[in-house]
């Protein structure tokens, strides 16, 4: 029995050590990749749409700030409110909302936002979850958005009071508003289909700002690292 327990414990330790080793290697490789984005030489995908956009940036933020103010306790209610408001707008304005959203997503491809995500959720940065996280930042409104980029550590108390940090539902609201407006799920050209000139999932972009090593997070983000 003792021999069996010793062997079992040894196997568990080997598995745990192996997992930690592989996990740390993944983190190291990921960080090197992000570091390279600071100075990599490649042609970037578009950051802004060419031509006229039917919805101004100010109108975009007014919609989001209004939806946030009227639905502070429920992210889902905020999304439902936004869908309803958008469905009462012109088709071009709904498409314009989607385009502004995509431009803001690229603006959040920033080292401070990466650091913020890692402080909150751990050093491994999931591609999908980082998309949802940036959508959530936008859902909090204009002031929160720019504070996240320029005064990241100052968000520590605001995030502590937040009701949700997963913005996945925000990804599809333009399409849902379009479908609601036309009372059909068979709309041929949905806003997301018409806005793929900017692709926040597969586009190629340098990360803006200054790369910060995870070991230096306490130095640059003292309040966040203290609270989270």
VEXKOLFI-787649 format. One record per residue (C-alpha): residue number from 1; residue in one letter; x, y, z. Coordinates in steps of 0.02 Angstrom, whole numbers, m for minus. Layout:
BEGIN
seq  type  c1  c2  c3
NUM  A  X  Y  Z
...
***
This chain:
BEGIN
seq  type  c1  c2  c3
1  X  0  0  0
2  X  141  120  47
3  X  231  85  m116
4  X  71  117  m214
5  X  45  285  m125
6  X  225  336  m155
7  X  210  294  m340
8  X  43  385  m353
9  X  108  541  m266
10  X  264  538  m375
11  X  159  528  m533
12  X  50  672  m475
13  X  203  778  m438
14  X  280  739  m607
15  X  117  788  m694
16  X  105  949  m594
17  X  286  996  m626
18  X  264  957  m811
19  X  107  1063  m820
20  X  192  1211  m735
21  X  343  1194  m850
22  X  237  1189  m1009
23  X  126  1331  m946
24  X  277  1441  m909
25  X  351  1402  m1080
26  X  187  1456  m1161
27  X  188  1618  m1062
28  X  369  1653  m1111
29  X  332  1623  m1295
30  X  177  1731  m1287
31  X  270  1875  m1204
32  X  409  1869  m1333
33  X  277  1878  m1469
34  X  194  2030  m1390
35  X  362  2113  m1362
36  X  402  2096  m1548
37  X  242  2189  m1592
38  X  321  2346  m1520
39  X  448  2361  m1660
40  X  401  2230  m1790
41  X  414  2285  m1971
42  X  261  2234  m2069
43  X  118  2315  m2162
44  X  m26  2341  m2043
45  X  m207  2308  m2083
46  X  m317  2465  m2091
47  X  m353  2549  m1924
48  X  m487  2665  m1993
49  X  m621  2647  m2124
50  X  m602  2744  m2284
51  X  m744  2854  m2343
52  X  m897  2919  m2254
53  X  m966  2836  m2097
54  X  m1148  2877  m2063
55  X  m1127  2879  m1873
56  X  m1006  3004  m1796
57  X  m889  2955  m1657
58  X  m981  3073  m1537
59  X  m1146  2990  m1580
60  X  m1068  2820  m1553
61  X  m1011  2866  m1378
62  X  m1176  2951  m1335
63  X  m1267  2790  m1373
64  X  m1152  2687  m1265
65  X  m1144  2812  m1121
66  X  m1333  2825  m1120
67  X  m1354  2636  m1123
68  X  m1230  2617  m980
69  X  m1311  2753  m874
70  X  m1483  2676  m891
71  X  m1427  2496  m861
72  X  m1291  2505  m730
73  X  m1335  2342  m644
74  X  m1354  2227  m795
75  X  m1241  2205  m945
76  X  m1373  2102  m1035
77  X  m1503  2239  m1009
78  X  m1379  2365  m1077
79  X  m1356  2260  m1234
80  X  m1545  2242  m1256
81  X  m1565  2430  m1236
82  X  m1429  2465  m1365
83  X  m1507  2343  m1489
84  X  m1675  2428  m1471
85  X  m1600  2602  m1494
86  X  m1501  2548  m1646
87  X  m1651  2462  m1725
88  X  m1737  2632  m1733
89  X  m1593  2707  m1833
90  X  m1560  2702  m2020
91  X  m1472  2551  m2095
92  X  m1318  2658  m2132
93  X  m1312  2718  m1952
94  X  m1319  2540  m1885
95  X  m1177  2493  m2003
96  X  m1088  2652  m1946
97  X  m1103  2594  m1765
98  X  m1019  2429  m1811
99  X  m879  2521  m1900
100  X  m847  2637  m1753
101  X  m847  2487  m1637
102  X  m713  2402  m1742
103  X  m603  2557  m1746
104  X  m614  2568  m1556
105  X  m569  2384  m1540
106  X  m408  2416  m1636
107  X  m373  2567  m1527
108  X  m377  2450  m1378
109  X  m243  2339  m1456
110  X  m128  2423  m1330
111  X  3  2365  m1205
112  X  m86  2445  m1057
113  X  m245  2351  m1100
114  X  m146  2190  m1116
115  X  m69  2221  m945
116  X  m240  2261  m871
117  X  m310  2096  m937
118  X  m163  1998  m866
119  X  m177  2080  m695
120  X  m361  2035  m686
121  X  m358  1861  m765
122  X  m181  1794  m758
123  X  m27  1801  m869
124  X  m93  1688  m1007
125  X  m187  1796  m1131
126  X  m328  1704  m1219
127  X  m359  1773  m1394
128  X  m549  1758  m1384
129  X  m563  1820  m1205
130  X  m454  1970  m1245
131  X  m577  2016  m1382
132  X  m724  2001  m1262
133  X  m628  2101  m1132
134  X  m599  2246  m1252
135  X  m783  2244  m1300
136  X  m826  2255  m1116
137  X  m710  2405  m1095
138  X  m801  2495  m1237
139  X  m970  2453  m1159
140  X  m920  2554  m1006
141  X  m919  2716  m1105
142  X  m804  2849  m1171
143  X  m721  2905  m1008
144  X  m687  2727  m953
145  X  m617  2685  m1125
146  X  m488  2824  m1128
147  X  m445  2801  m945
148  X  m410  2617  m979
149  X  m281  2668  m1110
150  X  m204  2822  m1031
151  X  m228  2802  m842
152  X  m246  2615  m824
153  X  m201  2605  m640
154  X  m336  2733  m601
155  X  m470  2606  m648
156  X  m438  2496  m497
157  X  m589  2556  m396
158  X  m706  2566  m546
159  X  m669  2388  m600
160  X  m696  2330  m423
161  X  m875  2393  m434
162  X  m906  2323  m607
163  X  m1048  2202  m641
164  X  m969  2104  m782
165  X  m803  2086  m874
166  X  m857  1979  m1021
167  X  m918  2080  m1170
168  X  m949  1938  m1293
169  X  m1131  1987  m1318
170  X  m1076  2159  m1378
171  X  m997  2079  m1531
172  X  m1162  2044  m1618
173  X  m1275  2188  m1568
174  X  m1265  2278  m1737
175  X  m1324  2121  m1827
176  X  m1459  2090  m1697
177  X  m1521  2269  m1714
178  X  m1525  2250  m1903
179  X  m1625  2089  m1891
180  X  m1745  2166  m1765
181  X  m1773  2316  m1877
182  X  m1811  2211  m2031
183  X  m1905  2079  m1932
184  X  m1807  1942  m2018
185  X  m1658  1828  m1990
186  X  m1629  1819  m2177
187  X  m1554  1991  m2203
188  X  m1430  1972  m2345
189  X  m1303  2102  m2291
190  X  m1281  2117  m2105
191  X  m1174  2257  m2029
192  X  m1033  2142  m1980
193  X  m1023  2073  m2158
194  X  m1014  2250  m2225
195  X  m880  2306  m2102
196  X  m745  2174  m2125
197  X  m620  2299  m2195
198  X  m563  2307  m2013
199  X  m546  2137  m1931
200  X  m505  2141  m1745
201  X  m488  1952  m1744
202  X  m372  1914  m1891
203  X  m304  2086  m1936
204  X  m117  2122  m1920
205  X  m74  2266  m1803
206  X  71  2330  m1702
207  X  26  2352  m1520
208  X  26  2534  m1467
209  X  104  2602  m1309
210  X  250  2531  m1211
211  X  277  2346  m1180
212  X  284  2303  m995
213  X  351  2140  m927
214  X  229  2049  m811
215  X  360  2054  m673
216  X  352  2246  m682
217  X  163  2260  m664
218  X  178  2310  m479
219  X  291  2453  m527
220  X  179  2525  m662
221  X  8  2476  m592
222  X  24  2482  m401
223  X  m162  2502  m362
224  X  m221  2369  m484
225  X  m95  2241  m426
226  X  m140  2280  m245
227  X  m326  2259  m274
228  X  m319  2112  m393
***
